[in-house]
Amino acid sequence: HQYAVYKLAGYSINEPISIIFKAKMPYYEEEYLNIKFDMGNIQDEDNLNRIIALIGNNGVGKTTVLSQLAECIVQGVDDRFAPKRPVFKKVISASYSIFDNFFSVTGSSFNYSYCGIQKRDGGLMSPEEVARRRVDSIDLVKIHDRNRSLYLYMKMLLPKELVDPLFDDSCTFKEDVYVANHKKYSSGQSMLMNLIIEIVANIRKNTLILIDEPEVHLHPKGITTFITILNKICKDFTSCCILATHSAIIIQELLSRNVVIMDRHEDGSPVVRLMRVESLG
């Protein structure tokens, strides 16, 4: 039964996800930083809390929180959550930064996927390696019968004259056309195309998506479009997302209750708070 995992963990399928995560912060390891995440009932189609943003100055630990969150959920570390560890069937971590450490999270392909440019054995992926992974992801899209879903998400991202040639009559992505025309896409479009392909290939029902600074390489309209697509993916797959960002445009797309501000006191100790007013960017 697809909901058996909830019952085994002591959850009701319609119970809102409201947790406190105990994060270990750099340079302040004597105490945990308690961060509350309220993601609502992800089974509810009208849930407006599917996407939560972490914001704050550089160095406050946003990426650290995301990577620890991924590791603790994937490895089943119960004592880092209150009142109990949330039930997610899979975690997908995504980052196109050369500084993220999502790649070091250990888990099986069944419950964890890393979408990024770093290799586990060190260094960055070559364009050829990125292409091979994209081809593998397209194969997974076909296996999971998500060709049409991928096509519809791409239609939200790209103009019709760019997206239609990328798919055949059965909505199967054509890698050869992408390779032949990749110079027509901006760096931001290429990054988002690869990210969306990988998410669609790897997502399962009830997945937690973690993304570090998705605004990199994107212009304002691209950022807005991405949040719209991400919300649609989360809704279609009854999933949710936590992202770290410096983008005011992303914050503009979210309700203030879904924005967690990370900061430091004068003595350097970390602190978190919610936005109290709607930001409008």
C-alpha positions, 0 to 999 in steps of 0.5 A: 500500500502506497501509504503504509510508510505513513502508518509505520511512522505514526503519521496520518496521510492528511496530516500537515508537515510541521517540523523543527529541524535541529541544524548544526551551524559552522562555528557554533557547534555547541548548540543546535539551531532550531528551524521550523518548517511548515509545509502544510498538507501536501496531499491538498491540491490547494496547499500554498505552502509547498515551497519554502525559502531560506534567506540571509546574508552569505555565511549564515549557513543556508546551504549547510542547513539544506545539506544536513536536512538531506542527509538526516532525512535520507539516513533516518536520523530521528533525533534531529527532528521534532516532534518526529522525522518527516516521511518523504519517499525521496529527497532530490538535492539540486545545485549548479554551484561549485561550492555546494556539498549535496554531492557528499550526501550518502544514500541509495538511488532509491531515496536520494538523487543529486542534481548538480555539477560536482562529482563524488570523486572530486572535481566538476563534471565535463560537458560530456558527463553532463550530457550522458547524465541528461540522456540517462535521465531522459531514459528514466522519464520514458520508463516512468511514462512522464514524456508528456509531463516533461513536454508541458513543463518545457512549454512553460519554460521555452518559447514554442518555436524552441520547445516543439522541435525538441520533442517528437510526436510521442513527446519524447525528448530528442537529444540530437536536436538539443545538441544541434541547437544548444547555442540557441539557448541561454546559459540560464535556459540550458541550466533550467532545462537540465534541472527540470529533466533531472527532477522529472526523471527522479521525482516520486510521489511525496518527494522533498526537493532541496535547491541551492540558489536556483536564481544563478544564471537566470534573469528576472522573468526566468526566475518567476517562470522557474518558481511557477514550474517548480510549484506545478511539479510539486503539486503534480507529484504531491511533493514540496521544496525548500530552497536557499536564495538571495533573490528578491524575485523568488521571495516576491512569489511566496507568502511571507509565512513561507520565508525563513530568515537566517541571521546572526546576533552581535556575538555571532550566534545564529538566529532564525525568524519568519518574515512578518509582512508580505514582501512583494519582492 
